[in-house]
Amino acid sequence: MVPVDLQILKYILFEKPMYYFKIKPYLKWNHYQRLEQQLSDYTRDPEIENKPLEELDYTIFDLETTGFLPEIGHEIISIGAIRIKGLDACHRKTFHQVIRPIRPVNNQTLRLTGLSRDRLRNASPFIDGFQNFLDYSEGSVLVAHPAKFDMRFLQAMLKRWKLPQYQPPVIDSQVLAQWLLPADKHQLDPLLKYFGIEKRDRHHALNDAIMTAELFRQLLYMTFNRHVETFGELEEILRKHKQKKAKQDR
C-alpha cells in the first residue's frame, strides 16, 4: 500500500492534470450543460422544516467507490438507491447505476464490489450516472449510512467535474442511530443484527441501500416514539448530537 502522503503528491503532480484532460471533452456535452444548469437552479424546499416525517419521501442510497479519499482521485463506480415514503415498506422502484471511472480500478476493488472491468468500461460516465440519480431522487430527503462519507464523495466528484455543489436535505442514519442507541455499535452490520434485518451480499450499492432502508424504517419508528414529528425537529436534534459528540471526541 502506497503511503497516503505519496498518493497525495502523485495525484497533485500527475493524476489531477491528467484527470482534467480526460474529462474536458465531456464538458461540451449537452448532458453536462443540462446537469450544470439543474444544479445551479436547485433550491432546498423552504417548507421542509415544518413537514411531518411520515409524509416525506426518502431516497436511501449507497455508493461503491475505488477508495476512501475522493480528494486524491478516488472515484464513485456505482450508486444504489431505493425510495420510500414515511414508514411504507420498501417495495418501491429501486435504482442502480454503474459508473465508468476515469482511472483504472485495482483488483481488490473489483473483488470487493463484484464489478468486472468490462462492465465498468461499458458503463455511463459520472455526469450521466449522477444525472440519473438526481432525477430519481428529486423531491426527496437523502439518507445514507454514514451520510458524511457519501455526501463528501458526491461533493468531491462534482467539484472535480467543475459542477456546482449539491446541498439537498440529508439524514445521516448512523448519527440517528447514535442518538437513539447510544450504548450500541453504529456501523451497518451490527445494527442489521440488532434489528434482525435480513442480510444481503455487502459492498453492492443496491443491496446496501435496501438494507439501510430497512434499518432507517426501524429508526424512524423509534424517532416517532420520542415524539419527534417534523424534519426540522429531527435535523436540529441531529445537529446538536453531532456537536456534542465532536466535543467529546476532542
Residue, then its C-alpha position, 0 to 999 in steps of 0.5 A: m500500500v502506497p503511503v497516503d502522503l505519496q498518493i497525495l503528491k502523485y495525484i497533485l503532480f500527475e493524476k489531477p492534470m491528467y484527470y482534467f484532460k480526460i474529462k474536458p471533452y465531456l464538458k461540451w456535452n449537452h448532458y453536462q450543460r443540462l446537469e450544470q444548469q439543474l444544479s445551479d437552479y436547485t433550491r432546498d424546499p423552504e417548507i421542509e422544516n415544518k413537514p411531518l416525517e411520515e409524509l416525506d419521501y426518502t431516497i436511501f442510497d449507497l455508493e461503491t467507490t475505488g477508495f476512501l479519499p475522493e480528494i486524491g482521485h478516488e472515484i464513485i463506480s456505482i450508486g444504489a438507491i431505493r425510495i420510500k415514503g414515511l414508514d411504507a415498506c420498501h417495495r418501491k422502484t429501486f435504482h442502480q447505476v454503474i459508473r465508468p471511472i476515469r482511472p483504472v480500478n485495482n483488483q481488490t476493488l473489483r473483488l470487493t464490489g463484484l464489478s468486472r472491468d468490462r462492465l465498468r468500461n461499458a458503463s455511463p460516465f459520472i455526469d450521466g450516472f449522477q444525472n440519473f440519480l438526481d432525477y430519481s431522487e428529486g423531491s426527496v430527503l437523502v439518507a445514507h449510512p454514514a451520510k458524511f462519507d457519501m455526501r463528501f464523495l458526491q461533493a468531491m466528484l462534482k467539484r472535480w467535474k467543475l459542477p456546482q455543489y449539491q446541498p439537498p436535505v440529508i439524514d445521516s442514519q448512523v448519527l440517528a442511530q447514535w442518538l437513539l442507541p447510544a450504548d450500541k455499535h453504529q456501523l451497518d452490520p451490527l445494527l442489521k443484527y440488532f434489528g434482525i434485518e435480513k442480510r444481503d451480499r455487502h459492498h453492492a450499492l443496491n443491496d446496501a441501500i435496501m438494507t439501510a432502508e430497512l434499518f432507517r424504517q426501524l429508526l424512524y419508528m423509534t424517532f416517532n416514539r420520542h415524539v419527534e414529528t417534523f424534519g426540522e425537529l429531527e435535523e436540529i436534534l441531529r445537529k446538536h448530537k453531532q456537536k456534542k459528540a465532536k466535543q467529546d471526541r476532542 
